Amino acid sequence: MVNSVSSTDPRARLQKISSDQTGPNPGKTGQVQGAAPAASVDQVELSQAAQALPGGKEVGPPFDLEIVSRIKEQIAEGRYPIDLEAITESLFDSYQDLMS
């Protein structure tokens, strides 16, 4: 069913929609027919495969924080060597791989 737009005021449309009693479950707005009431506490159960994954804060490949901090310092001080030609070639290679 399509409701016609009789007012430019969005609040009026919302009031009409919320007071519409012609849906599949008249008088009970915000509920789905046959749906169980929501529990007061959500629970999650992980599959055995998910439980077998390595835990902790480490996600992705490990890296050396000391090297990362040295590189950050060099970049901040303008001493980190940047090879613009190598970066450009790598970007074009990646683009060509995507397009093929």
C-alpha positions as CSV (number, residue, x, y, z in Angstrom):
1,M,0.0,0.0,0.0
2,V,1.3,3.5,-0.9
3,N,0.3,6.5,1.2
4,S,-0.2,9.7,-0.6
5,V,1.8,12.7,0.5
6,S,-0.8,15.2,1.7
7,S,1.5,17.4,3.8
8,T,4.9,18.8,3.4
9,D,5.4,18.7,7.1
10,P,7.4,15.4,7.9
11,R,6.0,15.3,11.4
12,A,2.5,15.1,10.1
13,R,3.5,12.1,7.9
14,L,5.2,10.4,10.9
15,Q,2.1,10.9,13.0
16,K,-0.1,9.4,10.3
17,I,2.2,6.4,9.8
18,S,2.5,5.7,13.6
19,S,-1.3,5.9,14.0
20,D,-2.1,3.8,11.0
21,Q,-4.0,0.7,12.2
22,T,-4.1,-1.2,8.9
23,G,-0.9,-3.1,9.2
24,P,-0.5,-6.9,9.8
25,N,-0.7,-6.4,13.6
26,P,-3.0,-3.4,14.3
27,G,-2.5,-1.5,17.6
28,K,0.9,-2.9,18.3
29,T,3.5,-0.5,16.8
30,G,7.1,-1.4,17.0
31,Q,6.5,-5.1,17.3
32,V,6.8,-7.9,14.8
33,Q,4.1,-10.5,14.8
34,G,5.4,-13.8,16.1
35,A,8.7,-12.2,17.4
36,A,9.9,-13.2,20.9
37,P,10.3,-10.4,23.4
38,A,13.9,-9.0,23.6
39,A,16.0,-10.4,26.5
40,S,17.3,-7.9,29.0
41,V,20.9,-9.1,28.5
42,D,22.4,-9.9,25.1
43,Q,24.5,-13.0,24.8
44,V,26.9,-14.1,22.2
45,E,28.2,-17.6,21.6
46,L,31.4,-18.2,19.5
47,S,31.7,-21.2,17.2
48,Q,34.5,-23.6,17.8
49,A,36.3,-22.2,14.7
50,A,36.1,-18.7,16.1
51,Q,37.3,-19.9,19.5
52,A,40.3,-21.5,17.8
53,L,41.5,-18.2,16.3
54,P,44.4,-16.5,18.1
55,G,43.2,-14.1,20.7
56,G,44.5,-11.0,22.3
57,K,45.1,-7.5,20.9
58,E,47.3,-8.7,18.1
59,V,45.5,-8.6,14.8
60,G,47.4,-9.0,11.6
61,P,51.1,-9.4,11.1
62,P,53.4,-8.6,14.1
63,F,55.5,-5.4,13.8
64,D,58.3,-3.9,15.8
65,L,57.1,-0.8,17.7
66,E,60.6,0.5,18.1
67,I,61.2,0.6,14.3
68,V,57.8,2.2,13.8
69,S,58.6,5.0,16.4
70,R,62.0,5.6,14.7
71,I,60.3,5.9,11.3
72,K,57.7,8.3,12.7
73,E,60.5,10.5,14.2
74,Q,62.4,10.6,10.9
75,I,59.2,11.5,9.0
76,A,58.4,14.3,11.5
77,E,61.9,15.7,11.2
78,G,62.0,15.4,7.4
79,R,64.8,12.9,7.4
80,Y,63.0,9.9,6.1
81,P,64.0,9.1,2.5
82,I,61.0,9.0,0.2
83,D,61.4,7.5,-3.3
84,L,58.6,9.1,-5.2
85,E,59.4,7.2,-8.4
86,A,59.1,3.9,-6.7
87,I,55.8,4.9,-5.1
88,T,54.4,6.1,-8.4
89,E,55.5,2.8,-10.2
90,S,53.9,0.8,-7.4
91,L,50.6,2.7,-7.6
92,F,50.5,2.3,-11.4
93,D,51.3,-1.5,-11.1
94,S,48.5,-1.9,-8.5
95,Y,46.1,0.1,-10.8
96,Q,47.0,-2.1,-13.8
97,D,46.4,-5.3,-11.7
98,L,43.0,-4.0,-10.7
99,M,42.1,-3.2,-14.4
100,S,43.2,-6.6,-15.8
